[in-house]
Amino acid sequence: MPSSIKTYEFVDRSNDQMTFDIKKTEGMYEANKGKLDEPHRHHFYTILFIKKAKGKHIIDFTTYDLENHQVFFISPGQIHQVIEEHKSYGWVITFSRQFLTENNIDYHFIEDINLFTDYGKSPPLPLNSEQVDILNMYCDQIYSTLRSHTKFKYHALGALLKLFLISCNNICDLDQKNTQQIHAGSTILKDYKTLVENHFSEWHLVHQYAEALHVTPDHLNRTVKSLIGRTAKEYLQSRITIAAKRMLFFSDHTTKEIAYALGFSEPSNFSNFFKKCTGISPSQFKK
């Protein structure tokens, strides 16, 4: 479905060959002359590391306070908008899937660190002063390395990015679980997410995914919840709901057209589903 949402295809708009970049938020604010950010999405990963700021950050229609000592992780395809009340200080790191591949960073690593949430809630990671200093040190190194002519520059950038992300993962207050259980669960979660991405507009029931994964629906729900804090059903509903919100907000398609595009047999079924998940009807959301 076509939409009017602004989409950035490349890490650097002036150089479509770049697969990695880092900028200072204060420099971006000055370059844009403080102009309000428009809702948009990227075809790459974005990390917004905030040292000092005040405002709002809207990610897939959920609003978060933009304030000191935070890190936001935005996945490819997510719609977001940064609304600054004044100049922010921090860093924006962007990288593509191609960058991960070229620098031997397994895509599963991004999944395993569990920082980039594709759909639903994407709250910031809060930091203390010591953690800000550590992450800022990595950003300084990344910034100077990117602008250098050192040998194996991109290998170094890949290593520094992994260190940054591992540090963020360690900051997360995650329950300590048996390593083998985590590994087995992660495999199911990855396969489930892939299936959802490929079939969410056809399969609306968890048992359809469970059958494809050769597990019971209860086991799938428990496994997914243990790793991401939401059941398989909640994750699936979130994926369908976000797709619906994007179409309602950014396209001129009718509710009926959107209902059929998302695999609902009747527009009334879609309206009931949407209202149950969001608390408002599709037409109310569109207004």
C-alpha positions in Angstrom: 0.0 0.0 0.0 1.4 3.4 -0.9 1.7 5.9 1.9 2.8 9.5 2.4 5.2 8.7 5.2 8.7 10.0 4.5 11.2 7.2 4.2 15.0 7.4 4.4 16.5 4.6 2.4 20.2 5.3 3.1 22.3 5.9 6.2 23.7 9.0 4.6 21.3 10.9 2.2 24.3 12.4 0.3 26.1 9.1 -0.1 24.1 5.9 -0.9 27.3 3.8 -0.4 27.6 4.5 3.3 26.4 1.7 5.6 27.3 3.3 8.9 27.3 6.8 10.4 27.5 8.6 13.7 26.5 12.2 14.3 26.2 14.6 17.2 22.6 15.5 18.0 23.6 19.1 18.6 25.1 19.3 15.1 22.0 17.9 13.6 19.8 20.5 15.5 22.0 23.3 14.2 22.1 22.0 10.6 18.2 21.8 10.7 18.1 25.3 12.4 15.9 23.8 15.1 13.2 22.9 12.6 10.6 20.4 13.9 11.3 16.8 12.9 8.6 15.2 10.7 7.3 11.6 11.3 9.5 9.3 9.2 11.0 5.9 9.0 14.4 4.4 8.0 15.4 1.3 6.2 18.3 1.0 8.7 18.9 0.7 12.5 19.1 3.9 14.6 20.4 4.4 18.1 19.6 7.7 19.8 21.9 8.2 22.8 20.8 11.2 24.8 23.1 12.9 27.2 21.0 16.1 27.7 17.6 16.8 26.2 14.0 17.9 26.8 11.0 17.1 24.6 9.1 14.1 23.3 10.0 11.1 21.2 7.1 9.4 19.4 7.8 5.8 18.2 5.0 3.9 16.3 2.3 6.2 17.9 3.6 5.8 21.5 5.0 9.0 23.1 8.0 8.9 25.4 9.6 11.8 27.3 12.9 12.9 25.8 15.2 13.6 28.7 18.7 13.3 30.1 20.5 10.0 30.2 18.6 7.7 27.8 19.2 5.4 24.8 16.5 4.7 22.2 16.7 1.8 19.8 14.7 2.2 16.5 14.4 -0.7 14.2 14.1 -0.5 10.4 10.5 0.3 9.4 9.5 1.9 12.7 7.9 5.3 12.4 9.3 7.9 14.8 9.5 11.6 15.4 11.8 13.6 17.7 10.3 16.8 19.2 13.0 18.8 20.9 12.1 21.8 23.1 15.7 23.0 22.7 19.0 21.7 21.4 19.8 18.2 22.5 23.2 16.8 23.3 24.2 13.3 22.4 24.8 10.9 19.5 22.8 9.3 16.7 24.3 6.0 15.4 22.9 4.6 12.2 23.8 1.3 10.4 22.3 -1.0 7.8 21.9 -4.7 7.7 24.6 -4.6 4.9 27.0 -3.2 7.5 26.3 -6.1 9.8 26.9 -8.6 7.0 30.1 -7.0 5.7 31.6 -6.8 9.2 30.8 -10.4 10.3 28.2 -9.4 12.8 25.6 -12.1 12.8 22.0 -10.8 12.4 21.1 -13.1 15.3 23.3 -11.0 17.6 20.9 -8.0 17.1 18.0 -10.4 18.0 19.8 -11.8 21.0 20.6 -8.5 22.6 16.9 -7.8 22.6 17.2 -4.0 22.5 15.5 -3.3 19.1 11.8 -4.0 19.5 10.2 -4.1 16.1 6.6 -3.6 17.2 4.7 -2.4 20.2 6.5 -0.6 23.0 10.0 0.8 22.5 10.8 2.6 25.7 14.2 4.2 26.2 16.9 2.6 28.3 17.6 4.8 31.3 21.2 5.4 32.3 23.1 6.6 35.4 26.1 9.0 35.1 28.7 6.3 35.1 26.9 4.4 32.3 26.6 7.7 30.3 30.4 8.2 30.6 31.1 4.6 29.3 28.8 4.9 26.3 30.0 8.3 25.5 33.6 7.0 25.5 32.6 4.4 22.9 30.8 7.1 20.8 33.9 9.3 20.9 36.0 6.4 19.6 33.4 5.5 16.9 33.3 9.2 15.8 37.1 9.5 15.5 37.5 6.1 13.9 34.9 6.8 11.2 36.6 10.0 10.2 40.1 8.4 10.2 42.0 6.6 7.4 43.1 3.8 9.6 43.4 0.2 8.2 40.5 -2.1 8.9 38.4 1.0 9.8 35.1 -0.7 9.3 36.1 -3.8 11.3 37.0 -1.5 14.1 33.6 0.3 13.8 31.9 -3.1 13.9 33.8 -4.1 17.1 33.0 -0.8 18.8 29.4 -1.0 17.8 29.2 -4.5 19.4 30.8 -3.2 22.6 28.3 -0.3 22.7 25.4 -2.7 22.3 26.7 -5.3 24.7 27.2 -2.6 27.3 23.6 -1.5 26.8 22.4 -5.1 27.0 24.3 -5.5 30.3 22.6 -2.4 31.7 19.2 -3.9 31.1 17.8 -5.4 34.3 17.1 -8.9 32.9 16.4 -12.0 35.0 19.3 -14.5 35.0 18.1 -17.6 33.3 19.6 -20.9 32.5 21.8 -20.4 29.4 20.6 -23.5 27.6 16.9 -22.4 28.1 17.8 -18.9 26.8 19.4 -20.4 23.7 16.5 -22.8 22.9 14.0 -20.0 23.5 15.9 -17.6 21.3 15.7 -20.0 18.4 12.0 -20.3 18.7 11.6 -16.5 19.1 13.6 -15.8 16.0 11.6 -18.3 14.0 8.4 -17.0 15.4 9.2 -13.4 14.5 10.1 -14.4 11.0 6.9 -16.2 10.5 4.9 -13.3 11.9 6.6 -10.9 9.5 5.8 -13.2 6.6 2.2 -14.2 7.5 0.6 -11.6 9.9 -1.8 -10.6 7.2 -2.9 -14.2 6.7 -2.5 -16.0 10.0 -4.2 -14.2 13.0 -4.1 -17.1 15.5 -1.2 -18.2 17.6 -1.9 -21.9 17.0 -1.2 -21.4 13.3 2.4 -20.3 14.1 2.7 -23.0 16.8 1.9 -25.7 14.2 4.5 -24.3 11.8 7.1 -24.3 14.6 6.0 -27.8 15.9 5.3 -26.6 19.4 2.1 -26.1 21.4 0.5 -22.7 21.6 1.0 -22.6 25.4 4.7 -23.4 25.0 5.1 -20.7 22.3 3.3 -18.1 24.5 5.4 -18.9 27.6 8.7 -18.9 25.6 8.1 -15.6 23.9 6.9 -14.0 27.1 10.0 -15.2 29.0 12.3 -13.4 26.5 10.5 -10.2 25.5 7.9 -9.8 28.3 4.9 -10.2 26.0 3.1 -13.4 24.9 3.2 -14.7 21.3 -0.4 -13.5 21.0 0.4 -10.0 22.3 3.3 -9.8 19.9 1.1 -10.9 16.9 -1.7 -8.5 17.8 0.9 -5.7 18.2 2.3 -6.4 14.7 -1.2 -6.3 13.1 -2.2 -3.2 15.0 0.9 -1.3 14.1 0.4 -2.2 10.4 -3.2 -1.0 10.7 -2.2 2.3 12.4 0.4 3.1 9.7 -2.1 2.5 6.9 -4.9 4.5 8.7 -2.6 7.4 9.5 -0.4 7.6 6.3 -2.6 6.4 3.5 -6.0 7.3 1.9 -7.3 3.8 2.0 -10.7 3.1 3.5 -11.1 1.0 6.6 -12.7 -1.6 4.4 -9.7 -1.7 2.1 -7.3 -1.9 5.0 -9.3 -4.7 6.7 -9.1 -6.9 3.5 -5.4 -6.0 3.1 -4.7 -7.3 6.6 -6.5 -10.6 6.0 -9.8 -9.9 7.8 -12.8 -11.6 6.1 -15.2 -8.7 7.2 -14.5 -5.0 7.9 -16.5 -5.5 11.1 -14.1 -8.1 12.3 -11.2 -5.8 11.8 -12.9 -2.9 13.6 -13.7 -5.2 16.6 -10.1 -6.4 16.7 -8.6 -2.9 16.4 -10.9 -1.5 19.1 -10.1 -4.4 21.4 -6.4 -3.8 21.0 -6.3 0.0 21.1 -9.5 1.1 22.9 -10.7 3.1 19.9 -12.3 2.4 16.5 -10.3 2.6 13.3 -12.3 5.7 12.2 -11.6 7.4 15.6 -7.9 6.7 15.2 -7.9 8.1 11.6 -9.5 11.3 12.8 
